[in-house]
Amino acid sequence: MNRIGSVARMDWSHDYFERGYAQRWRLGPPSSGVRSEAGGLCDLLRLAAADRVIDIGCGHGRHAVVIAERGVDVIGIDASASLLRRGQQLGAELGIRVRWVRGDMRWLPFKTGSADAAIMMDVVGFFDTEDEHDRTLREAARVLRTGGRIGLKVLNGRHVLDAFRERDHQESQGTTISISRTLSLDPPRMVERLSFSRGRGCEEYERRQRLYREDELRVALEDAGFDIVGAYASPDGTPFEQVRSSTIWIVGERRAMDDSHGHKESRPE
């Protein structure tokens, strides 16, 4: 695993993604649902064998390893050392080669125009300011060649707000997870406070997420340098419905745009 530069992390984010996230979701191998999602993404992104794809905020790499199985050159980048270690382990178990990089999605350590496609699965909206969220999308645009596509998935903010639940409970392999939620508006932001109880032990974490409507996400991607190809309820191409769809899957295509040095970007050799 490569580590490029320093990784600036907020306290809540570091604690949750280094420890709490794995306790909540268990980080198993790719499920049939993930395999189906990855197949749909490959079609929407028009991927061919040997194309280079960057999985931005890859977590433990469940989508990355499935896409790499198709012969695609996949790079997974995440700020969490523990999630990347699990990704390395998962790739080794499946015999799949993915390049793992520890880094910050606000400052991607890749050359301009060096990738054919990118994916961002449930990773937009976890910083504290709008400028940081916008920067992650601009960075994704920067590292893509002209015409390269991005596949992005987020919760449908309207659906979350319409069916907002202040409290929830989950059970995960003997651990009881109690969740309390609060909302703030303008822009919409949800804060979850999670308590993990197992036996006599208890750990607490916080998770903060900016909630996006589909129209807001379109504008943010367009401002970052993408033309919108389509918005979907799932990567199988099911049309997105503002009220009913729980998630937003958006595909954008990188416009030709001057880089930071005033030169036109071109596809890498």
GIPEKA-V453969 format. One record per residue. RES is the residue in one letter. SS is DSSP state (2 for helix, 1 for strand, 0 for the rest). PHI is phi in degrees with one decimal (none if undefined). D_LAST is the distance of its C-alpha to the last C-alpha in whole Angstrom. Layout:
# GIPEKA-V453969
RES SS PHI D_LAST
RES SS PHI D_LAST
This chain:
# GIPEKA-V453969
M 0 none 25
N 1 -89.4 23
R 1 -123.1 25
I 0 -111.0 23
G 0 67.8 26
S 0 -92.6 29
V 0 -113.8 29
A 0 -81.2 32
R 0 -127.1 34
M 0 -73.6 37
D 2 -57.6 40
W 2 -63.1 41
S 2 -65.6 37
H 2 -60.5 37
D 2 -63.6 40
Y 2 -68.1 39
F 2 -78.8 36
E 2 -81.2 37
R 2 -130.6 40
G 2 -68.0 41
Y 2 -58.8 38
A 2 -65.4 38
Q 2 -68.4 42
R 2 -76.5 42
W 2 -115.1 39
R 0 71.4 39
L 0 56.8 36
G 0 -77.0 36
P 0 -67.4 34
P 0 -57.7 32
S 0 -80.3 35
S 2 -62.8 35
G 2 -65.3 35
V 2 -64.6 31
R 2 -62.7 30
S 2 -66.1 31
E 2 -60.9 29
A 2 -63.7 26
G 2 -63.5 26
G 2 -63.9 27
L 2 -61.6 24
C 2 -58.9 22
D 2 -69.3 23
L 2 -65.4 23
L 0 -86.9 20
R 0 57.4 19
L 0 -77.6 17
A 0 -121.5 16
A 0 -54.0 16
A 0 79.5 12
D 0 -63.6 12
R 1 -101.5 12
V 1 -123.1 15
I 1 -106.2 17
D 1 -91.5 21
I 1 -86.4 22
G 0 71.9 26
C 0 -71.2 25
G 0 60.4 29
H 0 -91.2 29
G 0 82.1 26
R 2 -64.7 28
H 2 -76.4 26
A 2 -59.1 23
V 2 -69.8 24
V 2 -70.2 25
I 2 -66.2 22
A 2 -65.3 20
E 0 -59.0 23
R 0 -85.9 21
G 0 89.4 18
V 0 -81.9 16
D 1 -82.2 14
V 1 -110.1 17
I 1 -116.4 17
G 1 -106.0 21
I 1 -125.3 22
D 1 -154.6 26
A 0 -86.8 28
S 0 -90.8 31
A 2 -65.7 31
S 2 -69.0 34
L 2 -68.4 31
L 2 -66.2 28
R 2 -61.0 31
R 2 -65.4 32
G 2 -62.5 28
Q 2 -58.4 28
Q 2 -63.4 31
L 2 -63.3 30
G 2 -60.7 27
A 2 -65.6 29
E 2 -62.4 32
L 2 -92.5 30
G 0 69.1 28
I 0 -114.4 24
R 0 -93.5 21
V 0 -130.3 20
R 1 -88.2 19
W 1 -104.6 22
V 1 -130.6 22
R 1 -90.6 25
G 0 -170.3 24
D 0 -106.0 26
M 0 -68.6 24
R 0 -79.2 25
W 0 -140.3 23
L 0 -66.3 20
P 0 -86.5 18
F 0 -130.4 15
K 0 -68.4 12
T 0 -61.4 12
G 0 68.6 10
S 0 -94.2 9
A 1 -127.3 11
D 1 -88.6 11
A 1 -159.5 15
A 1 -146.2 18
I 1 -127.9 21
M 1 -138.4 24
M 1 -99.9 27
D 0 56.9 31
V 0 -126.4 29
V 0 -87.8 30
G 0 109.3 33
F 0 -103.0 34
F 0 -102.4 34
D 0 -92.5 37
T 0 -131.5 36
E 2 -64.0 35
D 2 -60.6 32
E 2 -67.9 31
H 2 -61.8 30
D 2 -63.7 29
R 2 -63.1 26
T 2 -61.3 25
L 2 -72.2 24
R 2 -65.0 22
E 2 -65.7 20
A 2 -60.6 19
A 2 -66.2 18
R 2 -60.0 17
V 2 -81.2 14
L 1 -91.8 13
R 1 -68.6 11
T 1 -58.9 13
G 1 89.3 15
G 1 -68.3 14
R 1 -111.0 18
I 1 -120.1 20
G 1 -113.7 23
L 1 -129.9 26
K 1 -124.0 29
V 1 -141.6 32
L 1 -62.2 36
N 1 -77.5 38
G 2 -58.3 40
R 2 -64.3 42
H 2 -63.7 43
V 2 -62.2 43
L 2 -67.1 46
D 2 -68.0 48
A 0 -118.4 48
F 0 -63.0 48
R 0 -120.1 50
E 0 -73.4 51
R 1 -139.3 52
D 1 -149.1 50
H 1 -133.7 51
Q 1 -130.3 48
E 1 -119.5 49
S 1 -142.1 47
Q 0 48.5 48
G 0 86.8 51
T 1 -105.3 50
T 1 -96.3 51
I 1 -114.0 49
S 1 -99.6 51
I 1 -124.1 49
S 1 -117.8 50
R 1 -127.3 48
T 1 -130.4 49
L 1 -124.1 47
S 1 -128.9 47
L 0 -119.5 46
D 0 61.0 44
P 0 -85.5 41
P 0 -63.6 42
R 1 -142.2 42
M 1 -108.8 43
V 1 -114.2 44
E 1 -106.3 45
R 1 -112.9 47
L 1 -114.9 47
S 1 -118.8 50
F 1 -102.6 49
S 1 -117.6 52
R 1 -145.5 53
G 0 62.3 56
R 0 -95.3 57
G 1 -90.2 54
C 1 -149.7 52
E 1 -126.2 49
E 1 -125.6 48
Y 1 -139.6 45
E 1 -124.2 44
R 1 -136.7 41
R 1 -117.3 40
Q 1 -145.8 38
R 1 -77.6 37
L 0 -99.0 38
Y 1 -112.6 36
R 0 -85.3 38
E 2 -62.6 35
D 2 -67.4 36
E 2 -64.8 35
L 2 -67.4 32
R 2 -58.3 31
V 2 -62.5 31
A 2 -62.2 30
L 2 -68.0 26
E 2 -63.2 27
D 2 -64.2 27
A 2 -79.0 24
G 0 119.9 22
F 1 -112.6 22
D 1 -94.8 24
I 1 -81.7 26
V 1 -85.1 25
G 1 -179.7 29
A 1 -121.8 31
Y 1 -136.3 32
A 0 -82.5 35
S 0 -157.8 33
P 0 -74.6 29
D 0 -82.4 31
G 0 95.6 32
T 0 -58.6 35
P 1 -59.0 36
F 0 -75.9 36
E 0 -119.9 40
Q 0 -58.2 41
V 0 -90.1 44
R 0 -90.2 43
S 0 -74.7 40
S 0 -81.2 40
T 1 -129.2 36
I 1 -115.2 33
W 1 -114.3 30
I 1 -118.3 28
V 1 -113.7 24
G 1 -122.6 23
E 1 -120.1 20
R 1 -68.1 18
R 0 -76.3 19
A 0 -67.0 17
M 0 -156.8 19
D 1 -63.6 19
D 0 -82.6 18
S 0 -68.1 20
H 0 -103.7 20
G 0 83.9 20
H 0 -104.9 17
K 1 -69.3 15
E 0 -83.3 12
S 0 -135.0 9
R 0 -67.7 7
P 0 -67.3 4
E 0 -69.8 0
